[in-house]
Amino acid sequence: MKELIQMAENAPKCPLNEQTRYIAVTDSHVNKRDARDEFACHTGLFFSFMEHIQNLIPKVTGVFYGGDIADLWEARFKDIYKHNVNQRVFSYIRNNVVKILRGNHDRKLDQHLIKIGFTLNDFADAVWIGPNILMMHGDRPFDVFNRGGWLTTVVRWFVKYIWVFLQKLGLDSESPHETSKRPNRIINLKSILKLAVVGLSKHYKKPIVLMVGHFHDAGIETCRGYGALIDLGCWTHKDSVTYADIDDRKIVLMRMYDNGKKEEIGVYHLPNKVDCVDFSVGP
Ligand SMILES: [Mn+2]
């Protein structure tokens, strides 16, 4: 918890008011356009989505990207970036993004993106969107399999070699992009993050919404009246992509299908200032 509060304390703050409207997306896992590239089928949708957002400007202030933009576990950046279509993806992100959160699959992507026109200021480990929303990738600081060190090395090695081999044999029906799910299922990282929401809300004496990527499983879970955990989903599922539309009053979690059809997954109404209560004394 201490580490999480430290992340929150260090996080840059972006204003959320009547003049702002943000879009949040996450986990596109842009890859080298081979058979394992699950984003490749959505690139057309990505471009029309980004154009749609650009048309909404100045109504939309910008895009927050929840991490794992590219999959550097599976491909080298130069093999990803040599494809023209991926170069266009990164140029759209560069033109629209407010902040990019670092993910476990692309923790060092900033070093590559800075060489193609991004600035260090575009990246963060966590960011505040207004007073109540804290956005981060979601693996840190609780995911012991993604904390770095020897365990992470073993997990990455397993993903890179064994997992793919099991998939080829048809022994595992899961996507390699959902690799984070298996260890998460054992330690149930999402439940830990829900407890973290309670902890953060108590610490800051206001309801905190923790908005994360990483799990690829879009949904809103309220945390015993203390705030909520919002999973932004991903851009690697076969039939649809997910995103959040954020203004100063609410967060709307949306799913968009390849045919452009949209559907609302859920809404979280942000608290008014008058709703804020002192959680330190209990609900
Ligand atoms: Mn991740």
Residues whose N, C-alpha, C, O or C-beta is under 5 A from the ligand:
A	BS01	MN	D68 G103 N104 H105 H214
